[in-house]
Amino acid sequence: MYHRIAEPEADIWDIAVSPAQFEKHLQALKSAGNVVPLQELAGRHADGALKKNSIAITFDDGYADNFRVAKPLLEKYQLPATFFIATGNIGQAAEFWWDELEHIILFAEKLPARFSMRINNQLIEEELSPAALTAQMRQKHILWKACTEAPPTPRCRLYYRIWEQLKPVPPVEQQTQLQKIRDWAGVGKGSRPDFQSMSLAELKEMGKSRLTDIGAHTVSHPALASHAPAFQKKELAESKLFLEEVTGERIDLLAYPYGNFNKDTARIAADLNFSAAFTTEEQVVKRRSDRFQLARFKVKNLNYGQFSKKTLWQNRTN
Ligand SMILES: [Zn+2]
C-alpha cells in the first residue's frame, strides 16, 4: 500500500516514497517475479485459488504524483497497480484537509499566540510560544512522525489534537472548521499543486491503461465507522458511480479510508456490488480472509535492501 511518490518537505504520516526509492522497490518486485493485478488476486481469493506469495501493488487517495511519477515507472518495469481514488478532490485546486492543516499549523511563519476552538464538541486550547516559526522548530516539524512519535512542539501537539477531532466529523464541518483555522492563522485558501489530486483527464488515462486500474476510496475520505449507514452508502455509491462514468469500466474494488470501517460498511459494500474491500491492517491475504477485510502492508520510504527484507522477505507466505 503506497500513497504518494514524492519528496514533500515533511511527511508526518510516513506515506511518501521518493521516486528514486520507488524505482528500487519496483526493481525488487520485478526480480521477485510474482506481482499480479489486484483484480486477479481478489478474484483468486474469491475462488479459493490464491497463489502463494502473490503480490499486488496499490495506491490510496489519488494524488497527482500517482499519475505523473508512479505510472511512468510502473510502465518502465511493466508492473500492474490499482489506484484507490477519493473522488472529491479529482480535478479540484484543493488539498486534502490533513495536508492543508499540516501546512498551516506546522509551517506558517507566524501564528497567533493562542488557539481556542471547539471542534467535534471538544474545546481545543493551546498556547503557542513562540508564535513565530524558528529554524529549530521548523526542523523538528520536518522530522516529526505523527504516527509513531509524541508531538515535539506545541504546534505539533495542536496539529494532532485538531486532526483527531476533524477526522470523525462530516466533510462539510471539516471544511467549515478548516476555514475558521485559516481565518485564525490569517492565511487564504490556497493549494499547493504538489498536494493536489489527479485531473479528470489524468484519472481517465489511468483507467484506460492496461497496467493500471481504479478502485473506490469514497468521495470525501471520511472515517466511515464514525458515520451513519446512510452516509456511508452515499460516499461509497457516489464515488463508485463517478469512477465508472469517468473510466467507462465497472469499479468493484474498494479501500476504506484510514482503514476505518464498522459492521455496516461491509454489508453496504456488498449491496453496492463491490467484490472486495481493503483495510490498512498489516497482514497477508489468506484463503480464510474476509473478502471485505483484505489486509495490506504500508510501504515506507525504504531503500532496496530494507524493502526486500522488511516488506518482501519478512511477509512471504512460505
Ligand atoms: Zn486514504
Boltz pocket constraint, residues with backbone or C-beta under 6 A from the ligand:
constraints:
  - pocket:
      binder: B
      contacts: [[A, 60], [A, 61], [A, 217], [A, 221], [A, 256], [A, 257], [A, 258]]
      max_distance: 6.0
